[in-house]
Amino acid sequence: MDNAFESIKRGLEEAIEYSQGKKIEVREFHPEPVNVKSIRQKTELTQEEFAAAFGISVATLRHWERGDRKPQGPALVLLNLVRKSPETVLHVLNG
């Protein structure tokens, strides 16, 4: 239990230092921008099927495909995974 507490404490201290602009070694992850339409087409799913498979609304998917909006955060991470290995992600999600 002590190791878990110390790890969490150290992480919080580093997060505070980082937010204050102090230079510390931090690993940042920046997902690549994606072309949502090409990813969907690679899966051979319709817009409705793709949206249902990944828990997003069809309207949001259409905005992404038209370029009106861009996926961010967890959605962008998921789409990068789908881009790299659509069969694996669909297999995992379909259990």
C-alpha positions as protocol buffer text, in pm:
chain_id: "A"
residue {
  index: 1
  type: MET
  ca { x: 0 y: 0 z: 0 }
}
residue {
  index: 2
  type: ASP
  ca { x: 286 y: 237 z: 79 }
}
residue {
  index: 3
  type: ASN
  ca { x: 424 y: 204 z: -275 }
}
residue {
  index: 4
  type: ALA
  ca { x: 87 y: 294 z: -429 }
}
residue {
  index: 5
  type: PHE
  ca { x: 52 y: 597 z: -202 }
}
residue {
  index: 6
  type: GLU
  ca { x: 405 y: 716 z: -278 }
}
residue {
  index: 7
  type: SER
  ca { x: 352 y: 673 z: -651 }
}
residue {
  index: 8
  type: ILE
  ca { x: 27 y: 869 z: -645 }
}
residue {
  index: 9
  type: LYS
  ca { x: 180 y: 1138 z: -423 }
}
residue {
  index: 10
  type: ARG
  ca { x: 482 y: 1172 z: -655 }
}
residue {
  index: 11
  type: GLY
  ca { x: 251 y: 1194 z: -959 }
}
residue {
  index: 12
  type: LEU
  ca { x: 42 y: 1468 z: -800 }
}
residue {
  index: 13
  type: GLU
  ca { x: 350 y: 1666 z: -701 }
}
residue {
  index: 14
  type: GLU
  ca { x: 485 y: 1640 z: -1055 }
}
residue {
  index: 15
  type: ALA
  ca { x: 149 y: 1747 z: -1199 }
}
residue {
  index: 16
  type: ILE
  ca { x: 146 y: 2054 z: -974 }
}
residue {
  index: 17
  type: GLU
  ca { x: 504 y: 2145 z: -1068 }
}
residue {
  index: 18
  type: TYR
  ca { x: 425 y: 2099 z: -1437 }
}
residue {
  index: 19
  type: SER
  ca { x: 113 y: 2317 z: -1413 }
}
residue {
  index: 20
  type: GLN
  ca { x: 324 y: 2588 z: -1250 }
}
residue {
  index: 21
  type: GLY
  ca { x: 560 y: 2585 z: -1548 }
}
residue {
  index: 22
  type: LYS
  ca { x: 848 y: 2411 z: -1375 }
}
residue {
  index: 23
  type: LYS
  ca { x: 1063 y: 2196 z: -1599 }
}
residue {
  index: 24
  type: ILE
  ca { x: 1020 y: 1832 z: -1514 }
}
residue {
  index: 25
  type: GLU
  ca { x: 1040 y: 1519 z: -1725 }
}
residue {
  index: 26
  type: VAL
  ca { x: 689 y: 1453 z: -1843 }
}
residue {
  index: 27
  type: ARG
  ca { x: 568 y: 1226 z: -2118 }
}
residue {
  index: 28
  type: GLU
  ca { x: 301 y: 1394 z: -2324 }
}
residue {
  index: 29
  type: PHE
  ca { x: 87 y: 1214 z: -2578 }
}
residue {
  index: 30
  type: HIS
  ca { x: -45 y: 1404 z: -2877 }
}
residue {
  index: 31
  type: PRO
  ca { x: -266 y: 1188 z: -3098 }
}
residue {
  index: 32
  type: GLU
  ca { x: -232 y: 1248 z: -3469 }
}
residue {
  index: 33
  type: PRO
  ca { x: -512 y: 1426 z: -3655 }
}
residue {
  index: 34
  type: VAL
  ca { x: -720 y: 1180 z: -3855 }
}
residue {
  index: 35
  type: ASN
  ca { x: -931 y: 1166 z: -4170 }
}
residue {
  index: 36
  type: VAL
  ca { x: -1251 y: 1024 z: -4021 }
}
residue {
  index: 37
  type: LYS
  ca { x: -1416 y: 947 z: -4353 }
}
residue {
  index: 38
  type: SER
  ca { x: -1122 y: 739 z: -4476 }
}
residue {
  index: 39
  type: ILE
  ca { x: -1112 y: 553 z: -4144 }
}
residue {
  index: 40
  type: ARG
  ca { x: -1483 y: 472 z: -4170 }
}
residue {
  index: 41
  type: GLN
  ca { x: -1447 y: 363 z: -4531 }
}
residue {
  index: 42
  type: LYS
  ca { x: -1159 y: 135 z: -4433 }
}
residue {
  index: 43
  type: THR
  ca { x: -1394 y: -42 z: -4191 }
}
residue {
  index: 44
  type: GLU
  ca { x: -1652 y: -83 z: -4470 }
}
residue {
  index: 45
  type: LEU
  ca { x: -1924 y: 40 z: -4233 }
}
residue {
  index: 46
  type: THR
  ca { x: -2200 y: 286 z: -4314 }
}
residue {
  index: 47
  type: GLN
  ca { x: -2215 y: 608 z: -4116 }
}
residue {
  index: 48
  type: GLU
  ca { x: -2494 y: 462 z: -3903 }
}
residue {
  index: 49
  type: GLU
  ca { x: -2303 y: 137 z: -3838 }
}
residue {
  index: 50
  type: PHE
  ca { x: -1977 y: 318 z: -3759 }
}
residue {
  index: 51
  type: ALA
  ca { x: -2145 y: 561 z: -3522 }
}
residue {
  index: 52
  type: ALA
  ca { x: -2325 y: 278 z: -3339 }
}
residue {
  index: 53
  type: ALA
  ca { x: -2009 y: 65 z: -3319 }
}
residue {
  index: 54
  type: PHE
  ca { x: -1808 y: 342 z: -3153 }
}
residue {
  index: 55
  type: GLY
  ca { x: -2077 y: 510 z: -2946 }
}
residue {
  index: 56
  type: ILE
  ca { x: -2095 y: 842 z: -3126 }
}
residue {
  index: 57
  type: SER
  ca { x: -2390 y: 1017 z: -3281 }
}
residue {
  index: 58
  type: VAL
  ca { x: -2438 y: 1007 z: -3657 }
}
residue {
  index: 59
  type: ALA
  ca { x: -2458 y: 1387 z: -3655 }
}
residue {
  index: 60
  type: THR
  ca { x: -2116 y: 1413 z: -3488 }
}
residue {
  index: 61
  type: LEU
  ca { x: -1970 y: 1165 z: -3734 }
}
residue {
  index: 62
  type: ARG
  ca { x: -2105 y: 1367 z: -4026 }
}
residue {
  index: 63
  type: HIS
  ca { x: -1956 y: 1689 z: -3886 }
}
residue {
  index: 64
  type: TRP
  ca { x: -1619 y: 1515 z: -3854 }
}
residue {
  index: 65
  type: GLU
  ca { x: -1637 y: 1376 z: -4207 }
}
residue {
  index: 66
  type: ARG
  ca { x: -1726 y: 1715 z: -4353 }
}
residue {
  index: 67
  type: GLY
  ca { x: -1453 y: 1884 z: -4153 }
}
residue {
  index: 68
  type: ASP
  ca { x: -1691 y: 2115 z: -3967 }
}
residue {
  index: 69
  type: ARG
  ca { x: -1551 y: 1979 z: -3642 }
}
residue {
  index: 70
  type: LYS
  ca { x: -1252 y: 1770 z: -3541 }
}
residue {
  index: 71
  type: PRO
  ca { x: -1250 y: 1480 z: -3298 }
}
residue {
  index: 72
  type: GLN
  ca { x: -1066 y: 1553 z: -2976 }
}
residue {
  index: 73
  type: GLY
  ca { x: -965 y: 1379 z: -2656 }
}
residue {
  index: 74
  type: PRO
  ca { x: -1070 y: 1016 z: -2615 }
}
residue {
  index: 75
  type: ALA
  ca { x: -1253 y: 1015 z: -2950 }
}
residue {
  index: 76
  type: LEU
  ca { x: -931 y: 1111 z: -3129 }
}
residue {
  index: 77
  type: VAL
  ca { x: -738 y: 840 z: -2946 }
}
residue {
  index: 78
  type: LEU
  ca { x: -1002 y: 581 z: -3039 }
}
residue {
  index: 79
  type: LEU
  ca { x: -1004 y: 688 z: -3402 }
}
residue {
  index: 80
  type: ASN
  ca { x: -625 y: 658 z: -3417 }
}
residue {
  index: 81
  type: LEU
  ca { x: -657 y: 302 z: -3287 }
}
residue {
  index: 82
  type: VAL
  ca { x: -925 y: 224 z: -3545 }
}
residue {
  index: 83
  type: ARG
  ca { x: -706 y: 372 z: -3818 }
}
residue {
  index: 84
  type: LYS
  ca { x: -416 y: 148 z: -3721 }
}
residue {
  index: 85
  type: SER
  ca { x: -608 y: -173 z: -3655 }
}
residue {
  index: 86
  type: PRO
  ca { x: -980 y: -158 z: -3732 }
}
residue {
  index: 87
  type: GLU
  ca { x: -1035 y: -535 z: -3714 }
}
residue {
  index: 88
  type: THR
  ca { x: -878 y: -559 z: -3369 }
}
residue {
  index: 89
  type: VAL
  ca { x: -1073 y: -267 z: -3225 }
}
residue {
  index: 90
  type: LEU
  ca { x: -1403 y: -395 z: -3366 }
}
residue {
  index: 91
  type: HIS
  ca { x: -1327 y: -743 z: -3234 }
}
residue {
  index: 92
  type: VAL
  ca { x: -1256 y: -607 z: -2886 }
}
residue {
  index: 93
  type: LEU
  ca { x: -1568 y: -392 z: -2883 }
}
residue {
  index: 94
  type: ASN
  ca { x: -1790 y: -675 z: -3003 }
}
residue {
  index: 95
  type: GLY
  ca { x: -1646 y: -905 z: -2738 }
}
